[in-house]
Amino acid sequence: MRRSVVVVAVATMVSAGGVALAGPASAQDIAEAKARQLAAGVQIVPKGSHASGIDPLLAYLPDLSNVDIAGARRARVAEQAALRGRSPQAKRYTEREPVGVRGRNDTDATADFLFGFGSAAYEKFLLSGNLVPDSETKTLPPFAEDNGSIALAPAVGMGRRIRTSGVIGDGPHGSGGDKKGDYDFYKVSGLSSVTIDVDTPNSDLDSVVAVYNAAGTQIATNDDQGPDSSDSLVTVPLSTPGDYYILVSGFGENGTTFPQNPSDSGSGLGTGSEGAYTVTLSGPETYDKDVYSFVLRAGDVIGAAVTGGATRLEVHDFTGREVFGSSQDFTMLHPANSPLPRGGNAVVDFVAPTAGKYTLHVRNGEGSYEAAIEAYRPGPETKPRGTVQTLFLDFDGAQIDVGIFNAGATGVRTLSPFSTFLKGWGLTPADENVLIDRIIDVVRENIEKDLAQKSTNRNFGVRILNSRDHADPFGQPNVSRLIIGGSIAESGIPTVGIAQSIDPGNLGTEESALLLLDVLSGPTGRTSLNTYLTSASDKIKFVAQGVGNIAAHEVGHFIGSWHVDQFNEVAGLMDQGGNPHADVRRRPGQDRRHR
């Protein structure tokens, strides 16, 4: 819905994707604008183009520039629609706070306690509650143009909650002006967090929001609040007191979503989607929230999904720290047989690292809601006693139905063995065994040692086998495989790595992942390992580290690890691709964030 992009029929340049361009721009300007937009997590190809069916949450991609993120997620949602629903066996619980009252269960200390919830007793609760509307919402008239930069941003005088409206496209740089792109900025001050909610009930605007600090650095963005909505919604912690700037813009292709310089209202490269909107800016205590507490055992896997008036869920640990928060539903990436709740305005998942009391916060909205919360034990624990999860590293090449990855390719494909790609790194068949040995060592170090150190019982319970030393067990119960070999041309999937799902709790124990080697062994390119090799390099050690780290990255998805920001200062195992130098330079013992 509401995903059209305005095409201006005037004497101006128009890109192939339907974005009006302001005029000639240098190749460097366009490349930098594309990079900024991709770094913010916003695609640069037309939505619905299906230039690539790959969801970057599942894949380690060499290039994000041709990925239709929105289209890929909508397709997965449609395929999994039949899996949605609530379990009729859930125990019903209605919050103790009377309808129309707020403040009685708004903290961890005053939370409603869900007696018996957890994997040891009642696995499923269906929570009913009501979020009381804020009585202090202040509605402001639209601000005058030009408010297209930080310097021109009107101060909205944040109290508890401010609501105003505007139009993307009506300023001097919109489609009726010089066509550089219209952006609306708003200044907020003195907040520890802000929630930005953009609604477009009467227009075709495909909104995008961003938050900038006083230095003009972009610190948060949101494009689509869900696969079925092009409106934007995001909650942003503001850890440092001061002034912050909220940007509302329209989705544009090829780097036109954001201005080149947020301090210059005329620095855009072209117009994108345009139309009217309403934006609500809320401080941290504006929304009513309902908090539920419960006790978990170490290793309990919980999931929760909310429908109705609430739009955000958070899980907090016994210290009050938020350990997982979400305003979206990405359960389309879970395995089809995962029992965790699906569907709704927001979905969270979490594996308890230690036994203790945890809380679920239901917030950001108004009116009645229902929240399903369920608890399970990790997948291997539900199997017969003595069952071990096996990870099979397949270096021999393989046949695989690539349709399981929902990445646009179909049919059974044959992938070349690992040995095919040795010459790309300047290695010979004589180097194969030692290289495989070292790759296996890196995967073991990442999976067996590091994850075991983070688990309570120091026993992660994964057996790693490989095709050189063991018979192929794939197809047997509790065996997942990672194919290390093959190319983009052979698989039909333009990626370096891709996993079948993201599986919190390892509840689906028989899945596949690919690690293709043509790009990694290519002669040049940002994602080629050869780009980082020098004459002084230990070639075998370096290639093994790079391939082994990316292999462990894909395995991380099997056990529920989501991507983390690859553009921050910490090189982590789950950096989402597009920045491979951070992963190939990592060494054993460095930080490896799995969430």
C-alpha positions in Angstrom: 0.0 0.0 0.0 1.1 3.6 -0.6 4.3 2.7 -2.3 4.2 4.9 -5.4 7.1 7.1 -6.3 6.3 10.5 -7.9 7.3 11.0 -11.5 7.5 14.6 -12.5 6.5 15.4 -16.1 8.5 18.6 -16.5 11.8 19.5 -18.1 14.0 17.7 -15.7 16.2 14.6 -15.6 14.3 11.4 -14.6 16.1 8.3 -13.6 15.1 4.9 -14.9 13.5 4.2 -11.5 11.2 7.1 -11.7 13.0 9.6 -9.4 13.2 13.2 -10.5 16.8 14.4 -10.5 17.8 18.0 -9.9 20.3 18.1 -12.6 23.8 16.7 -13.5 25.6 15.3 -10.5 29.1 14.0 -10.3 29.6 10.2 -10.2 31.3 10.7 -6.9 28.3 12.6 -5.4 26.0 9.8 -6.6 28.2 7.0 -5.3 28.5 8.7 -1.9 24.8 9.3 -1.7 24.1 5.7 -2.5 26.6 4.6 0.2 24.9 6.8 2.8 21.5 5.5 2.0 22.7 1.8 2.1 24.6 2.4 5.3 21.3 3.7 6.8 19.6 0.4 5.9 17.5 1.9 3.1 17.5 0.3 -0.3 18.4 2.2 -3.4 16.5 0.2 -6.0 12.8 0.6 -6.7 10.6 -1.2 -4.2 8.9 -4.1 -5.8 11.6 -4.3 -8.5 12.7 -7.8 -7.3 16.2 -7.0 -8.7 17.2 -9.5 -5.9 14.9 -11.6 -3.8 17.5 -11.8 -1.1 16.7 -10.4 2.4 20.0 -9.0 3.7 19.0 -10.2 7.2 19.7 -13.7 6.0 22.6 -13.2 3.6 26.2 -12.0 3.7 26.1 -9.9 0.5 29.0 -8.6 -1.6 26.9 -5.7 -2.8 23.6 -4.3 -1.3 23.0 -1.9 -4.2 20.6 -4.2 -6.2 18.7 -5.6 -3.2 14.9 -5.2 -3.1 14.7 -5.4 0.7 11.0 -4.4 0.9 10.0 -6.8 -1.9 11.9 -9.8 -0.4 10.2 -9.3 3.0 6.7 -8.9 1.6 7.2 -12.2 -0.4 8.2 -14.1 2.8 5.3 -12.7 4.7 2.9 -13.9 2.0 4.4 -17.3 2.0 4.2 -17.7 5.8 0.8 -16.1 6.3 -0.8 -19.5 6.9 1.5 -20.0 9.9 0.2 -17.1 11.8 -2.2 -17.4 14.7 -2.5 -18.0 18.4 -2.4 -21.3 20.2 -5.8 -22.3 21.7 -3.9 -23.9 24.6 -2.5 -20.6 25.9 -3.3 -19.6 29.4 -5.2 -16.3 29.4 -4.2 -13.5 31.7 -5.7 -10.0 31.9 -3.6 -7.2 33.4 -4.6 -6.1 36.9 -4.5 -2.4 36.0 -8.2 -1.3 35.5 -9.2 0.0 32.1 -8.5 3.7 31.9 -5.9 3.7 34.6 -2.1 4.0 34.1 0.9 3.8 36.4 0.2 0.7 38.4 2.2 -1.8 36.4 4.6 0.4 34.5 7.9 -0.7 36.2 9.8 -3.9 36.7 9.1 -3.5 40.4 5.3 -3.2 40.0 5.0 -5.7 37.1 2.1 -8.2 36.8 3.7 -11.5 37.8 2.9 -14.4 35.4 2.8 -17.3 37.9 4.1 -20.5 36.4 5.1 -19.1 33.0 8.2 -20.8 31.6 9.3 -24.0 30.0 8.9 -25.9 33.2 5.2 -25.3 33.6 2.9 -23.1 31.5 4.6 -22.6 28.1 2.0 -20.2 26.6 0.2 -17.2 28.0 -2.1 -14.9 26.1 -2.0 -11.4 27.7 -4.8 -8.9 27.4 -4.4 -5.3 28.4 -5.1 -1.7 27.6 -2.8 1.2 27.0 -4.3 4.5 28.2 -4.0 7.4 25.7 -1.9 10.3 26.7 -4.0 13.2 27.7 -1.3 15.8 27.1 -0.7 15.4 23.4 -0.1 18.9 21.9 -1.1 19.4 18.3 0.8 22.0 16.3 0.0 23.5 12.9 2.2 22.7 10.0 5.5 24.6 10.0 6.4 26.9 7.2 8.9 26.0 4.5 11.9 26.0 4.2 12.5 23.6 7.1 14.8 21.3 5.1 18.0 21.4 7.1 19.3 21.3 10.7 19.9 25.0 10.6 16.3 25.6 9.5 14.6 23.0 11.8 11.8 24.5 13.9 12.0 23.6 17.7 8.8 21.7 18.5 9.1 22.6 22.2 8.9 19.0 23.4 6.6 18.4 26.3 5.2 14.9 26.6 4.0 14.4 23.0 3.8 16.6 20.0 1.8 16.0 16.8 2.1 18.0 13.7 1.7 17.5 9.9 3.5 18.4 6.8 3.9 17.7 3.1 7.0 16.3 1.4 7.3 18.0 -2.0 5.9 21.5 -1.1 9.1 23.2 -0.3 11.4 25.1 -2.7 13.4 22.0 -3.5 10.4 19.6 -4.1 9.0 18.6 -7.5 7.4 22.0 -7.8 10.7 23.8 -7.1 14.2 23.0 -8.2 13.7 19.3 -7.7 16.7 18.8 -5.5 14.5 17.0 -2.9 12.2 18.3 -0.1 13.2 17.3 3.5 11.4 18.4 6.7 13.4 18.7 9.9 12.2 19.1 13.5 14.3 20.0 16.5 13.8 18.2 19.9 15.7 18.8 23.1 16.2 17.4 26.6 14.9 13.9 25.9 16.5 10.6 26.9 14.6 8.9 24.0 12.2 9.8 21.3 9.6 7.8 19.4 8.8 9.0 15.8 5.6 7.8 14.3 4.7 8.9 10.7 1.3 8.1 9.3 0.0 8.8 5.8 -3.7 7.9 5.8 -4.6 10.3 2.9 -1.5 10.2 0.7 0.8 7.9 -1.3 3.9 9.1 0.6 6.4 6.3 1.3 7.9 7.9 4.3 11.4 7.6 5.7 12.6 9.0 9.1 16.0 9.7 10.4 17.6 11.2 13.6 20.7 13.4 13.6 22.7 14.6 16.5 23.8 18.2 16.9 27.0 17.5 14.9 24.9 16.4 11.9 25.7 12.7 12.3 22.8 10.3 11.4 22.2 8.0 14.4 19.0 6.2 13.4 16.7 5.6 10.5 13.5 3.7 9.6 11.9 3.2 6.2 9.0 0.8 6.5 7.7 -0.1 9.9 6.6 -3.5 8.6 6.5 -5.6 5.5 2.9 -4.5 4.9 3.3 -0.8 5.7 5.3 2.0 4.1 4.8 4.3 7.1 7.7 4.8 9.5 8.0 4.2 13.2 11.1 4.1 15.4 12.1 4.5 19.0 15.6 6.0 19.5 17.6 6.1 22.8 19.3 9.5 23.2 22.1 8.7 25.6 23.7 12.2 25.5 21.6 15.2 26.5 21.3 17.9 23.9 19.6 18.9 20.7 18.5 16.3 18.1 17.0 16.7 14.7 14.2 14.5 13.2 14.1 14.2 9.5 11.0 13.2 7.5 11.5 12.5 3.9 10.2 10.3 1.0 11.8 7.1 -0.2 14.0 7.8 -3.2 16.2 5.7 -5.3 20.0 5.9 -5.9 20.8 7.9 -2.8 18.0 10.6 -3.0 16.3 9.6 0.3 18.6 11.7 2.4 20.3 15.1 1.8 24.0 15.1 1.0 24.5 17.6 3.8 21.8 17.8 6.6 22.8 21.4 7.2 22.0 22.4 3.6 18.3 22.2 2.5 19.4 22.3 -1.1 21.9 19.5 -1.0 19.7 16.7 -2.3 20.2 14.9 -5.6 16.6 14.6 -6.6 13.0 14.0 -5.4 11.5 10.7 -4.4 8.1 9.9 -3.0 6.1 12.9 -2.1 2.8 13.5 -0.2 1.2 14.6 3.0 1.9 13.0 6.4 1.3 13.4 10.1 4.2 12.9 12.6 3.9 12.2 16.3 7.0 12.8 18.4 6.8 11.3 21.9 9.2 11.4 24.9 10.2 8.4 27.0 7.3 8.5 29.5 4.6 9.6 27.1 3.1 6.2 26.4 1.4 4.1 28.9 3.2 0.7 29.3 2.3 -2.6 30.9 5.0 -4.7 32.4 4.8 -8.5 33.0 7.4 -10.4 35.0 8.3 -14.1 35.0 11.0 -16.5 36.0 13.0 -18.4 33.4 15.5 -21.2 33.5 18.9 -20.8 31.9 18.4 -21.7 28.2 14.7 -21.0 28.1 13.7 -19.7 24.6 10.9 -17.2 24.7 9.0 -15.4 21.9 6.3 -12.8 22.1 4.1 -11.1 19.6 1.6 -8.2 20.1 -1.4 -7.1 18.2 -3.9 -4.3 18.7 -3.0 -1.0 20.2 0.6 -1.7 21.2 3.5 -1.3 18.7 6.6 -2.2 20.7 7.8 -5.1 22.9 10.9 -5.2 25.1 12.5 -7.9 27.2 14.5 -6.7 30.2 16.8 -8.7 32.5 16.9 -8.8 36.3 19.0 -5.6 36.3 16.4 -3.7 34.3 18.5 -3.7 31.2 16.7 -4.0 27.8 18.1 -7.1 26.2 15.8 -7.3 23.2 13.5 -4.7 21.8 11.4 -4.6 18.6 8.8 -2.5 16.8 8.6 -4.8 13.9 7.8 -8.4 12.9 10.6 -10.4 11.3 9.4 -13.9 12.1 9.1 -14.5 8.4 12.8 -15.3 8.7 12.2 -18.1 11.3 12.1 -21.7 10.2 8.7 -22.8 9.1 8.5 -25.3 11.9 9.5 -22.9 14.7 6.8 -22.7 17.3 7.6 -19.2 18.4 4.7 -16.7 18.0 4.3 -15.0 14.7 2.6 -11.9 13.3 1.6 -8.6 14.8 2.9 -5.1 15.3 6.1 -6.2 17.1 7.8 -9.6 17.8 10.7 -10.4 20.1 12.7 -13.5 20.8 15.3 -14.2 23.6 17.3 -17.0 25.0 17.8 -16.7 28.8 21.6 -16.8 29.5 21.0 -17.4 33.3 18.1 -18.4 35.5 16.2 -15.5 37.1 13.4 -13.0 36.8 12.8 -11.2 33.4 10.1 -8.8 32.3 8.2 -8.1 29.1 7.3 -4.5 28.4 4.2 -3.8 26.2 4.3 -0.2 25.1 4.1 2.5 22.4 0.4 2.7 21.5 -3.1 3.3 22.7 -6.1 1.1 23.4 -6.6 -2.7 23.9 -4.0 -5.2 22.8 -3.2 -8.9 23.0 0.3 -10.3 23.5 1.2 -13.9 23.0 4.2 -15.0 25.0 5.6 -18.6 24.8 8.6 -20.4 26.3 10.4 -23.5 25.0 13.6 -25.4 25.6 16.3 -25.3 22.9 15.7 -27.6 20.0 18.3 -30.3 20.8 17.0 -30.6 24.4 13.6 -31.6 23.1 15.1 -34.7 21.3 15.7 -38.1 22.9 18.4 -38.1 25.6 21.9 -38.1 24.1 20.9 -36.3 20.9 23.6 -34.0 19.6 23.2 -31.3 17.0 25.6 -31.9 14.1 27.0 -29.3 11.8 28.4 -30.7 8.6 31.0 -28.6 6.7 30.7 -29.8 3.0 33.8 -29.0 1.0 33.1 -31.6 -1.7 30.5 -29.6 -3.7 26.8 -30.5 -3.5 23.5 -30.6 -5.2 20.9 -28.4 -3.5 17.4 -27.1 -4.2 18.1 -23.4 -3.9 14.4 -22.6 -3.6 14.7 -23.1 0.1 16.5 -19.8 0.5 13.6 -17.7 -1.0 16.2 -15.7 -2.9 14.7 -15.7 -6.4 16.4 -18.8 -7.6 14.7 -22.1 -8.0 15.5 -25.7 -8.8 18.3 -28.2 -8.0 21.7 -26.7 -8.6 25.1 -28.3 -8.6 27.8 -26.4 -6.8 31.6 -26.8 -7.4 33.8 -28.2 -4.7 36.1 -26.0 -2.5 39.2 -27.2 -4.5 37.9 -25.3 -7.6 38.6 -22.0 -6.0 42.2 -22.5 -4.7 43.9 -21.1 -7.7 41.9 -17.8 -7.3 44.0 -17.2 -4.1 47.2 -18.3 -5.8 47.1 -21.7 -4.0 47.7 -25.2 -5.3 46.1 -28.6 -4.6 48.9 -29.3 -2.3 47.6 -26.4 0.0 44.1 -27.8 0.2 44.4 -30.0 3.2 46.1 -27.5 5.5 43.7 -24.8 4.4 40.7 -27.0 5.2 42.3 -27.8 8.6 42.6 -24.2 9.4 39.1 -23.3 8.3 37.7 -26.0 10.5 39.8 -24.7 13.4 38.4 -21.2 12.9 34.9 -22.5 12.8 35.5 -24.6 15.9 37.0 -21.7 17.8 34.0 -19.5 16.9 31.3 -22.0 17.6 32.6 -24.5 20.2 34.9 -22.3 22.3 33.4 -18.8 22.2 29.7 -19.8 22.4 30.5 -22.4 25.1 32.2 -19.7 27.1 29.0 -17.6 26.9 26.7 -20.5 27.9 25.9 -21.4 31.5 26.9 -25.0 31.5 29.9 -24.6 29.1 28.4 -27.2 26.8 27.1 -25.8 23.6 26.3 -29.3 22.4 27.4 -29.0 18.7 29.4 -31.7 16.9 31.3 -30.4 13.8 32.0 -32.9 11.0 33.5 -32.3 7.6 33.3 -33.9 4.2 37.0 -34.7 4.0 37.1 -36.8 7.1 33.6 -38.0 7.6 30.7 -39.6 5.6 28.0 -37.2 4.6 25.3 -37.4 7.3 23.0 -34.7 5.8 19.4 -35.9 5.6 19.7 -37.6 9.0 17.9 -36.2 12.0 19.5 -33.1 13.7 22.1 -32.5 11.0 22.5 -29.1 9.5 25.0 -28.4 6.7 27.1 -25.5 5.4 28.2 -25.9 1.8 31.6 -24.2 1.3 32.0 -24.0 -2.4 30.1 -23.0 -5.5 29.6 -19.7 -7.3 26.9 -17.1 -7.9 26.5 -18.4 -11.5 26.0 -22.0 -10.3 23.6 -21.1 -7.5 21.7 -18.3 -9.1 21.9 -16.3 -5.9 24.1 -13.1 -5.9 25.5 -13.5 -2.5 28.6 -14.6 -0.6 26.7 -16.4 2.1 23.1 -17.2 2.9 21.3 -19.2 5.6 18.0 -20.9 5.3 16.6 -19.1 8.4 17.3 -17.2 11.6 16.4 -19.7 14.3 16.2 -18.5 17.9 16.8 -21.5 20.2 17.9 -23.7 17.3 14.4 -25.1 17.2 14.8 -26.3 13.5 17.8 -28.6 13.6 18.0 -29.7 9.9 18.8 -26.7 7.7 21.3 -25.6 5.1 23.5 -22.6 4.4 25.8 -21.6 1.5 29.2 -20.0 1.5 30.0 -19.3 -2.2 33.6 -18.7 -3.1 33.7 -17.0 -6.5 33.6 -13.4 -5.1 35.9 -14.2 -2.1 38.5 -15.6 -4.5 38.1 -13.0 -7.3 41.0 -11.0 -8.4 39.7 -7.6 -7.2 36.8 -6.0 -5.4 35.9 -5.0 -1.8 34.7 -8.4 -1.0 37.6 -10.4 -2.5 40.1 -11.7 0.1 42.8 -11.0 -2.5 42.2 -7.2 -2.0 43.7 -7.5 1.5 46.6 -9.8 0.8 50.1 -8.5 0.4 53.4 -10.1 -0.4 54.1 -10.3 3.4 50.8 -12.1 4.1 50.5 -15.6 5.4 48.1 -16.4 2.6 46.8 -19.7 3.9 46.3 -18.3 7.4 44.5 -15.2 6.1 42.2 -17.1 3.7 41.3 -19.6 6.4 40.5 -16.8 8.8 38.3 -15.0 6.3 36.4 -18.1 5.1 36.2 -19.5 8.6 34.7 -16.3 10.1 32.1 -16.0 7.3 31.3 -19.7 7.7 30.7 -19.2 11.4 28.6 -16.1 10.6 26.2 -18.2 8.6 26.1 -20.9 11.3 25.2 -18.1 13.7 21.9 -17.6 11.9 21.0 -21.3 12.6 21.1 -20.6 16.3 19.2 -17.3 16.2 21.8 -14.7 15.8 20.7 -11.6 14.0 22.9 -9.1 12.1 24.5 -6.2 13.9 25.7 -2.9 12.5 28.7 -3.4 10.3 29.6 0.3 10.2 30.3 0.7 13.9 33.7 0.6 15.5 33.5 -3.0 16.7 34.2 -5.8 14.3 31.7 -8.6 15.1 31.0 -12.0 13.8 27.5 -11.1 12.9 28.3 -7.9 10.9 25.8 -8.2 8.1 28.0 -8.0 5.0 28.9 -5.2 2.7 31.9 -4.5 4.9 34.0 -7.7 4.7 37.3 -6.1 5.8 35.9 -6.0 9.3 35.4 -9.7 9.3 38.5 -10.9 7.6 40.7 -8.9 9.9 39.2 -10.3 13.1 41.3 -12.7 15.1 40.4 -15.3 17.7 39.6 -13.7 21.0 38.1 -10.5 19.6 34.6 -9.4 20.4 31.9 -11.5 18.7 28.5 -10.2 19.3 25.8 -12.7 18.4 22.7 -10.4 18.8 
